[in-house]
Amino acid sequence: MTISPLSFKKILIYFWMLWWLIAFLTDFAGAMVQLGLVDGGWLPHSNYPYLVKSLAIYHPPASLPPFLFAGIICWSFLSTIFFVAAAFTPTTPRERWMSRVNTAYIVSLGLWLAFFIADQIVMKFSLEQNHMVQAGFQLLTFIAIHVLPDGHSD
């Protein structure tokens, strides 16, 4: 059995769709726990306490961490939606599919860039390294989609 480069590209899109969906659902569930709407015993962790801890060096107003966390959740939701759109768009016509692929990657890579800046502001360099590894892998798959042939003429 052989997998065509185009099929491989679709697999990458499905992978990121699933990854962003899990990231969104994890943070959304964490928010529900923080709001007391769900019992968090089943949730292994939430990113919200890490956000609060990271911001603590600046003694921010109490409303800032929930506002930023809501922004992260919304941005990851948008990333998920754009990857769903790209995953379920037929590869022909190529221009429409590539437009949706590009949008999904650009929106989600934008969140990583925002994390890099935030990590620098709060001086969480180990967290920044983790974000860079994840973003680097996503950027690598984006480049692969553009560099590998797929059997269509450009």
C-alpha positions in Angstrom: 0.0 0.0 0.0 1.3 3.4 -0.9 0.2 6.7 0.3 0.4 9.6 -2.1 1.9 12.9 -1.1 -1.5 14.5 -1.4 -2.9 11.9 1.0 0.0 12.6 3.4 -0.9 16.3 3.2 -4.5 15.5 4.1 -3.3 13.4 7.0 -1.3 16.4 8.3 -4.4 18.5 8.1 -6.4 15.9 10.0 -3.7 15.6 12.6 -3.7 19.3 13.3 -7.5 19.4 13.3 -7.5 16.8 16.0 -4.6 18.4 17.9 -6.4 21.8 18.0 -9.7 20.2 18.9 -8.1 18.5 21.9 -6.3 21.7 22.9 -9.5 23.6 22.7 -11.6 21.0 24.6 -9.0 20.7 27.3 -8.9 24.4 27.9 -12.6 24.8 27.6 -13.1 22.0 30.2 -10.5 23.7 32.4 -12.5 27.0 32.2 -15.7 25.1 33.1 -13.9 23.7 36.2 -12.6 27.2 37.1 -16.2 28.6 36.8 -17.4 25.8 39.1 -19.7 24.4 36.3 -18.0 21.0 36.2 -16.2 18.8 38.7 -12.6 18.9 37.8 -11.6 15.5 39.4 -11.5 13.8 36.0 -9.4 16.6 34.4 -5.7 15.8 34.7 -4.8 19.5 34.6 -5.8 22.8 33.3 -3.6 25.5 31.7 -5.4 28.2 33.7 -3.4 27.8 36.9 -0.2 28.0 34.9 -1.4 31.3 33.3 -2.2 32.7 36.7 1.1 31.7 38.1 3.0 33.1 35.1 1.3 36.5 35.4 1.8 36.7 39.2 5.1 38.5 38.9 3.2 41.6 37.7 0.4 41.4 40.3 -2.3 41.9 37.6 -5.9 42.8 38.3 -8.0 39.7 39.0 -9.9 40.1 35.8 -6.8 39.8 33.5 -6.1 36.0 33.8 -9.7 35.0 33.0 -9.7 37.5 30.1 -6.5 36.2 28.6 -7.6 32.6 29.1 -10.9 33.3 27.3 -8.8 34.8 24.5 -6.7 31.6 24.3 -9.8 29.4 24.2 -11.4 31.6 21.5 -8.2 31.5 19.4 -7.8 27.7 19.8 -11.5 27.4 18.8 -10.9 29.4 15.7 -7.8 27.3 14.9 -10.0 24.2 15.3 -12.7 25.6 13.1 -10.3 26.6 10.3 -8.6 23.1 10.4 -12.0 21.4 10.3 -12.8 23.5 7.2 -9.5 22.6 5.6 -9.8 18.9 6.4 -13.3 18.6 4.9 -12.6 20.7 1.8 -12.0 18.6 -1.3 -8.5 19.0 -2.7 -9.9 20.1 -6.0 -10.1 22.8 -6.9 -6.6 23.1 -5.4 -6.8 26.9 -4.9 -9.8 26.7 -2.6 -8.3 23.8 -0.6 -4.9 25.6 -0.3 -6.6 28.8 0.7 -8.3 27.0 3.6 -5.1 25.2 4.5 -3.2 28.4 4.6 -5.8 30.2 6.7 -5.8 27.4 9.2 -2.1 27.4 9.6 -1.7 31.2 9.7 -4.4 31.6 12.3 -3.0 28.9 14.5 0.6 29.9 14.1 -0.5 33.4 15.1 -1.5 32.0 18.5 2.0 30.4 18.8 3.6 33.8 18.0 1.4 35.4 20.7 2.6 32.8 23.2 6.2 33.5 22.3 5.7 37.2 23.1 3.7 36.4 26.3 6.4 33.9 27.4 9.0 36.5 27.0 7.0 39.1 28.9 6.5 36.8 31.9 10.1 35.3 31.5 8.9 31.7 31.3 11.7 30.4 29.1 11.1 26.7 29.7 7.5 27.3 28.6 8.7 29.3 25.6 10.9 26.4 24.6 7.9 24.0 24.7 5.8 26.4 22.7 8.6 26.8 20.1 8.9 23.1 19.7 5.2 22.7 19.1 5.0 25.7 16.8 8.2 24.6 15.0 6.6 21.2 14.3 3.4 22.9 13.0 5.4 25.2 10.8 7.4 22.2 9.5 4.2 20.5 8.4 3.0 23.7 6.8 6.2 23.9 4.8 5.9 20.3 3.9 2.4 20.8 2.5 3.8 23.6 0.2 7.1 21.9 -0.8 6.0 18.3 -1.4 4.5 17.6 -4.8 0.9 16.5 -4.8 0.3 15.6 -8.5 -1.5 18.9 -9.3 0.0 21.5 -11.5 0.6 24.9 -9.9 
